[in-house]
Each structure stands twice: as structure tokens, then as C-alpha cells.
Amino acid sequence: MTPSARFSPLAALTAMAAMVVVVVSANILVQYPVNGMLGPINLADILTWGAFTYPAAFLVNDLTNRRFGPAAARKVVLVGFVLAVALSFLLAEPRIALASGSAFLLAQLLDVTIFDRLRASAWWKAPVVSSIIGSVLDTVLFFGLAFATVFTPVLGADNPFATESAPLFGVFALEAPRWISWALGDFVVKLLVAGALLAPYRVLLAVFGMSPRPSVA
């Protein structure tokens, strides 16, 4: 399926604004663990609120890519990266902003490339595959840069609660720094949210007049 519209200034502004809102929200919310219990699991040990917001970045990216093409999607990623990181330095800890910006830029550019390669597949395949692979890269880069003590001398003070040892994933006898469980928990939630976002993705394809069926060359 080929891009179906011109990337007008209004469309560009809308997509970039949506991306900035998503990323800044995720940068703020990732600093707050989810409090509560799920059976024997303390959710604060495995999950932050950022996992529920960040997958929407892939939705914005994929819709832009589908409608306007990979060049437009890369512009949204680059502008969203600059503005979101700048705002995040004001609203979140500098190390969080730096980790988020690095992970966001690389994961979203990878998403653009994979989505474009799968553009002619079934309507769901490109967003599913690109979001999964992008989420893997984003999770590894973000949580490693944001919380791993090995980067502390370069990136600044660590988060004592994040680096404190706790049962892996909240229940296993093996202990690890809490941020590793956060990374695992956030990744699982990212996959679930990305799956749930397939419904609005499909609806928005229709709203914007984009056929869900791949074009035949």
C-alpha cells in the first residue's frame, strides 16, 4: 500500500504535537511505580505508569507512515524527539529525559523502517511486527540507560528505589535490581497496549480513507 496523501503543514503539526504529548507523558509517568497488589505480586516492583502511555507513540508513528510515507514519519520522529526531550528536561529528571530520548529516537526510526518493509502485507502485520521489535529496543535502551548503575558515572545519580534488589518480577526467589522487573513488566504491558491499539488503528484507517488491504502492484 502506497502513501495516500500530501504531508501538509497542518498534518505535520498534528502528528508532531501528538508525538510530543505521548513521549512527555511517558517520561513523567515512568518515574511513578504502580502501587497495589495483584495476588502475591507487589505491582510497584514490576510496573510503572509509563508503560500505559508510551505505546501510543507507535500508533502515531504508524498512522503517519501509512498515510504519508516513511519520510514523513521520520520527520515526526525527529521533531518529536527534539521537542519531547527539551520538555522532558524541564518536567522529568535529566537522566530520564536523556534515556528516553535515546531509546525513543532509535526505536521509532527502527519502527519506521520495519513498517515500511511490511507496508504491502495484511493491514495488521506492519504495526504489530514493527511495534514489537521497536518496543524491545526501546525497553532495553531506556531502562538500561535510566537506571543501570554502570551508567551512573556518566549519566548522573541513580534511583535508589529502582536499583534496590527485589524478587525478580515480584515473585521469584531470584533477586535483581528492581528496574529489571520494571523493564519486564513494562514490556509485557507495552505488548498488551499495542495489541489493544490495533482497534483504534483500524478505525482511523477508515476515518482517513486508507484501505486496510494491501495494494496490488
N, C-alpha and C positions, 0 to 999 in steps of 0.2 A: 504494500500500500504506500503510495507516494504522499508527501505533504500536500494539504489541500487548500492552503490559504497563505496570503501575504502576512508577514510578521510586522504588523502596523505598530506605530508608537504606542497606541492605547493597549494593544495586546501585550506588547513588551512590558509596559509599565505594570499591567495587571499581574502578569506571570512573575515578574521580579518582586513585586510587593508581596505576593502570596508566599514566595520562597523565603523572603526575609522574615515574615511573621512566623513561619513554621520553624525556621532554624533558631531564631532568637528565643522563641518559646521553649524549644527543646533544650537550649543551653541553660536556661534558667531552671527548668523543671528537673534536669538531670542531677541537680545538686540536692534534690529532696527525695529521700527514700520513701517508698510506700509503707505506711505504718499499718499494722494489723496482722492477724494470724489467718493462715489458710491451713486448717488442721494443725499438724505439728510444726508447720513452716512459718517462721517469722518473715513476713514479706519484706521488711526493712533490710534483711540480709541478702535478698536476691533481686530486688527490683527498685527502679527509680521511676518517677513520673515522666521523665523524658522519653521513655520507650513508647509512650502512647501518642506522642506528637510527631516525632521525627519521621516515621514512615510516610507522612503526608508530603514530605519533600520529594519522594519518588513519584507520588501521584502528580504533583505539579510538573516535575521534570518530564514524565512520560506523556502527559497530555500535550505539553508544549512540543515534544519531539514528534508525536503522532500527527499533530495538526500543522506544525510549521517546519519540521525537519530538524536534523541534528545540529546544524549551525546555530539555529535559533535557541535550541535547548542549551548549547554550550554558553551562549551569551547570558542566558538566565542564570546558569550556574556560576559564571564568573562574576557577574554583577551582584548576584545574591551572596556570593562568598565575601566580597569586599564589604558590602553594607552590613551583612549579618555579623561578621567578625568585629567590625568597628562598633556596632551597637552592643555586641556581647561583651566587649571590654568595659563598657560602661555599666552593664547590668549583671554581669557574672564575673567570677574570678578570672584573672588573666590566663592562668594555666588552662582553665576550662575552655575559654574562648579560643586559645591557640590550638588546643587538641581538637576541638570541634571543627574549627576552620580547616585544619589539615585533613581530617577524616572526611569532612563534607566535600571538599574540593575533589579529592581523589576518587571517592566512592561515587559521586554524582557524575563525574566525567566517564568513569567506567560504565555506569548505568546507561549513559547516552550511547556509548559505543555498542554495548551488547544489545540494547533495544533496537538500534538501527539495523544491526545484522539480522535481527529476528522480525523485522518490520512486516515481512510478507507472510509470516506464519499466522496461525489462528489468533484472534484478537486478544486472547488472554495470555498467550505464551510469552510475548515480549515483555510485558510488565511483570509477570511472575518471575521469569528467569533473571531479568536484569535487577529486580528489587532484591531477590535472594542473594545474588552474588555481591551486589553493592552493599547490602546490609552486613554481610560477613566482613568485608573490608572495612566498612565504617566502624563496626563494633570493635574489631581488633585494634585499629589505629586509635580510636577515641579513648577507649578505656585504658589502653596501654600508656598513651601519652598523658592522659589526665591524672592517672592515679599510681602507676607503677613507680616504685621508689628508685629504680635505676635511672629514671629521667629527672629525679628531683634536683640534682646539682645543676642541671641546665635549665629546667623549666620552672623551678621555684618550689616553695613549700608544698608538701603533700597534705592529704586529708587524713588525719589520724583515724577517723572512723572507717574510711574506705580501706586503709592499709592494715587495719587490725585483723588478726586471724579470727576466723569464724568457720563453723561447719560448712563444707562445700555445698552450695545450693540450699543451705539451711537445714539439711537433714543428715548428710553423710558424715561418717566418723572422720574422714579425712578433712583436715582443716587447711584453709588457704586464705590469703588476703580477701577481705570482703568484696573488693572491687571485681574479683574474678567471678564471684557468684552474681554480682550485679550484671556483668557482661553477659553471662549465660542466660540470666533471667530476662534481661532487656532484649537479647537476640530472639528468644522464643516469642516474646510479646510483639516484637517488630514483625516477625513472620505472621503471627495471627492478625495483627492490624493490617498488614499489607494484603493479606487474603481478604479481609473484610472490605478493604478499599477497592477491590475489584468491582463491587456493585456500583459505587458512585462513578468509577472509571467507565464502566459500560454505559451508564445513564448519560454521562457527559459526552461520550462519543456521539450519542443520538442528538443531544442538545446542540452540539456544534456541527451536526450534519456530517459526521465522519462515519463511513461504513465500517462495521466491525469485521467485515470479511476482507481477506487479503485480495489485492488486485491481481489480475492475471496478465502477465506480460504478453 
